[in-house]
Amino acid sequence: MVDVFGLSCVGIGASWVAAGKGAIFAGFPTSTAEAVACTAGGTAVMIWAVARKDLLAEWRSRETVATLFTFTLLVMVVFGFAVEAATAELGAVAPGIMWVSLCFAGVLLLNRSFQNEGENESIAALMLAPTDRAAIYFGKALANLVLMSVVEIGAVPAFAVLFGRDLLAGLPLLLLVLMLGTAGFILVGTFLASLTANARASEVLLPVLLFPLAVPVLIAAVRGTATALAGGGLADASQWVSLLLIYDLLFATLAYMLFDFVMET
């Protein structure tokens, strides 16, 4: 019922934009601002309906977050023992180790994005839901972003302890880079996960497609994280933050335009 309500709100707002009057209520909306707010609110409701479904499934099982956190921690420990370098050199490679560990865990998470629907052969049912196709994509991406953020809440402090890094010196910049970097990785990864959902070897195909496309966001995230760990501020990493922001907006727009076509195929 939530997605039906959201779709109705989008229809009401869109009817005002198209015809200058409400399709359901004669007295609402009465202005373009109300129509835009109604459309945006309906879209947000539909996105949340999809995300809520995935988050509730994870809450009931409580498997994904625990597995991803353990995996990330193990990768960091392995790298910690493998890299025997001086403190200065370790400071240079530590941001890369952190992001490689998070990306490996992210691939495992993204492989599960459409796994339940694929195992139950319910992707067609998901496409028949009374919601915008783009809302399915953004709902899946939102759920993945929330789960990945939960993993990072535990993994990033563990990284600081293992590698002796001070997170507080450049904490505002670090949080911004983590947010934009994770969002970019999840946005492109969720789209590619939908593309490979019906492939026989989707677990292998997804990282093959994902990592080349994620190179810009990984480079910017590593460089921005290095600046943050060195105590720098936003002005010191403005070019990398700008690159992350442009990347996120670009892939969100491309996914919005192409997701419907991808799911139809």
matplotlib code that plots the C-alpha trace (Angstrom):
import matplotlib.pyplot as plt

x = [0.0, 2.9, 4.1, 0.5, 0.3, 3.6, 2.6, -0.6, 1.3, 3.5, 0.5, -1.2, 1.9, 2.6, -1.0, -0.7, 2.6, 1.1, -2.4, -2.4, -5.0, -5.1, -6.1, -7.8, -8.5, -9.9, -8.4, -5.0, -2.4, -2.9, 0.6, 3.7, 5.5, 2.8, 2.9, 6.7, 6.6, 3.8, 5.8, 9.1, 7.3, 5.6, 9.0, 10.6, 7.8, 8.3, 12.1, 11.7, 9.2, 11.8, 14.6, 12.5, 11.8, 15.5, 16.4, 13.7, 15.0, 18.5, 17.2, 15.4, 18.5, 21.3, 23.8, 25.0, 26.4, 28.2, 29.7, 30.8, 32.4, 34.3, 35.5, 36.6, 38.5, 40.2, 41.4, 42.7, 44.6, 46.1, 47.3, 48.6, 50.9, 51.8, 52.9, 56.1, 57.0, 58.2, 55.5, 55.7, 55.4, 52.6, 50.7, 50.9, 49.4, 47.0, 44.1, 44.4, 44.3, 41.1, 39.3, 40.4, 39.0, 35.7, 35.4, 35.9, 33.1, 31.0, 31.2, 29.9, 27.0, 26.2, 26.1, 23.2, 21.2, 19.0, 19.8, 16.5, 14.5, 16.6, 16.4, 12.7, 12.2, 10.4, 12.2, 9.2, 6.9, 9.1, 8.8, 5.0, 4.9, 2.9, 6.0, 8.3, 11.2, 13.7, 12.4, 13.3, 16.9, 17.2, 15.5, 18.0, 20.9, 19.6, 19.4, 22.9, 24.2, 22.7, 24.2, 27.6, 27.5, 26.8, 29.8, 32.0, 31.0, 32.8, 35.5, 36.9, 37.7, 39.2, 41.4, 42.6, 43.6, 45.3, 47.3, 47.8, 46.0, 44.4, 40.9, 40.0, 42.5, 40.6, 37.3, 34.9, 36.7, 37.0, 33.3, 32.5, 34.9, 33.5, 30.0, 30.6, 33.0, 30.7, 27.7, 29.5, 30.6, 27.1, 25.3, 27.4, 27.5, 23.7, 23.1, 25.6, 24.1, 20.8, 22.5, 24.1, 21.3, 20.2, 23.7, 24.9, 28.2, 26.9, 29.3, 32.3, 30.9, 29.9, 33.5, 34.9, 32.5, 32.5, 36.1, 37.1, 34.2, 34.9, 38.5, 37.8, 35.9, 38.5, 41.4, 39.5, 38.4, 42.0, 43.5, 40.8, 41.2, 45.0, 44.5, 42.0, 44.3, 47.1, 44.9, 43.9, 40.6, 38.2, 40.3, 43.2, 41.1, 38.6, 39.5, 39.0, 35.7, 34.5, 35.4, 33.5, 30.4, 30.5, 30.9, 27.9, 25.7, 26.7, 26.1, 22.9, 21.6, 22.8, 21.2, 18.0, 17.8, 18.9, 17.6, 14.2, 15.8, 18.2, 15.3, 13.3, 16.1]
y = [0.0, 2.3, 2.1, 2.7, 5.8, 7.0, 6.4, 8.2, 11.3, 11.2, 11.0, 14.0, 16.1, 15.1, 15.9, 19.4, 19.9, 18.5, 19.9, 22.6, 20.8, 17.9, 14.5, 13.3, 16.3, 19.4, 21.6, 20.0, 20.9, 24.6, 25.6, 24.4, 24.2, 22.0, 19.8, 19.4, 18.7, 16.1, 14.4, 14.4, 13.1, 10.3, 9.3, 9.2, 7.0, 4.5, 4.5, 3.9, 1.1, -0.8, -0.1, -1.0, -4.4, -5.2, -3.7, -5.7, -8.9, -8.2, -7.3, -10.7, -12.7, -10.4, -12.2, -9.8, -7.0, -9.4, -11.3, -8.2, -6.7, -9.9, -10.1, -6.5, -6.9, -10.0, -8.3, -5.4, -7.8, -9.7, -6.4, -5.2, -8.3, -8.2, -4.6, -4.3, -0.6, 2.4, 4.5, 7.2, 4.6, 2.9, 6.2, 6.4, 3.0, 2.8, 4.7, 2.3, -0.7, 0.7, 1.3, -2.0, -3.8, -1.9, -2.5, -6.2, -6.3, -4.0, -6.5, -9.3, -7.0, -6.0, -9.6, -10.1, -7.0, -9.1, -12.5, -13.0, -12.0, -14.3, -17.3, -17.0, -16.0, -12.9, -10.3, -10.2, -9.7, -6.8, -5.2, -5.5, -3.6, -0.3, 1.8, 3.6, 1.5, 4.1, 3.9, 0.2, 1.1, 3.9, 1.8, -1.0, 1.5, 3.1, -0.2, -1.2, 2.2, 1.9, -1.6, -0.6, 2.5, 0.2, -1.9, 1.2, 2.4, -0.6, -1.2, 2.4, 2.6, -0.9, 0.3, 3.2, 0.9, -1.7, 0.9, 3.5, 6.3, 9.4, 9.8, 12.9, 15.3, 15.4, 13.8, 16.2, 15.6, 11.9, 11.5, 13.5, 11.4, 8.2, 9.3, 10.3, 7.5, 4.8, 6.4, 6.4, 2.8, 1.7, 3.6, 2.1, -1.3, -1.6, -0.7, -3.4, -5.9, -5.5, -5.9, -9.2, -10.5, -13.1, -14.1, -17.6, -16.4, -13.1, -13.4, -13.4, -11.0, -8.2, -7.4, -7.7, -4.9, -2.9, -2.3, -0.7, 1.7, 2.4, 3.4, 7.1, 7.0, 4.8, 7.0, 10.1, 8.4, 7.1, 10.5, 12.3, 9.9, 10.3, 14.1, 13.6, 11.3, 13.8, 16.4, 18.3, 20.1, 20.4, 23.0, 20.6, 17.9, 20.0, 18.5, 15.0, 15.8, 17.5, 14.4, 12.2, 14.5, 14.7, 10.9, 10.3, 12.7, 11.3, 7.6, 8.4, 10.1, 7.4, 4.7, 6.6, 6.8, 3.2, 1.1, 0.6, -0.7, -3.0, -4.6, -5.2, -7.1]
z = [0.0, 0.6, -3.0, -4.2, -2.1, -3.5, -7.1, -6.5, -5.2, -8.2, -10.5, -8.7, -9.0, -12.6, -13.7, -12.4, -14.3, -17.5, -17.4, -14.8, -12.6, -10.2, -11.6, -8.4, -6.2, -7.8, -5.1, -4.8, -5.9, -6.3, -7.4, -9.1, -5.7, -4.3, -7.4, -7.2, -3.5, -4.0, -6.8, -4.8, -1.7, -3.7, -5.3, -1.8, -0.5, -3.3, -2.9, 0.8, 0.2, -1.8, 0.6, 3.6, 2.1, 1.8, 5.2, 6.9, 5.3, 6.5, 10.0, 10.2, 9.2, 10.5, 8.3, 5.7, 8.0, 10.3, 7.4, 5.6, 8.8, 9.5, 6.0, 5.9, 9.2, 8.0, 4.8, 6.8, 9.1, 6.2, 4.6, 7.9, 8.2, 4.5, 4.4, 6.5, 6.0, 7.9, 9.6, 6.9, 4.1, 5.9, 6.1, 2.3, 1.6, 4.5, 2.8, -0.2, 2.1, 3.8, 0.5, -1.1, 2.0, 1.9, -1.9, -1.5, 1.1, -1.1, -4.0, -1.7, -0.7, -4.3, -5.4, -2.9, -4.2, -6.5, -5.1, -3.2, -6.2, -8.4, -6.2, -5.8, -9.5, -8.4, -10.4, -12.8, -9.8, -8.6, -12.0, -11.8, -8.5, -8.7, -8.5, -10.9, -12.2, -11.2, -7.6, -7.6, -8.5, -6.0, -3.3, -3.8, -3.8, -0.6, 1.2, 0.0, 1.1, 4.6, 5.1, 3.8, 6.1, 9.1, 8.1, 7.8, 11.3, 12.7, 10.0, 9.9, 13.6, 13.4, 10.6, 12.7, 15.5, 13.3, 11.3, 14.0, 12.2, 13.8, 12.5, 14.5, 12.9, 9.6, 10.7, 8.8, 5.5, 6.2, 6.7, 3.6, 1.5, 3.0, 2.2, -1.4, -2.2, -0.8, -2.6, -5.9, -5.5, -4.5, -7.3, -10.1, -8.3, -7.8, -11.5, -12.6, -10.2, -11.9, -15.3, -14.2, -12.0, -14.6, -15.7, -14.9, -13.4, -11.9, -8.9, -11.3, -13.9, -11.5, -10.2, -13.7, -14.8, -11.6, -10.8, -14.1, -13.9, -10.2, -10.8, -10.7, -7.5, -5.8, -6.8, -5.6, -2.4, -1.6, -2.2, -0.2, 2.6, 2.6, 2.9, 5.8, 7.7, 7.3, 9.1, 5.9, 5.4, 2.5, 0.8, 0.6, -1.1, -3.0, -6.4, -5.2, -3.4, -6.6, -8.7, -6.3, -6.4, -10.2, -10.4, -8.1, -10.0, -13.4, -12.5, -10.7, -13.8, -16.2, -14.0, -13.8, -17.6, -18.3, -15.5, -17.1, -20.3, -18.3, -16.4, -19.5, -21.0]

ax = plt.figure().add_subplot(projection="3d")
ax.plot(x, y, z, "-o")
ax.set_aspect("equal")
plt.show()
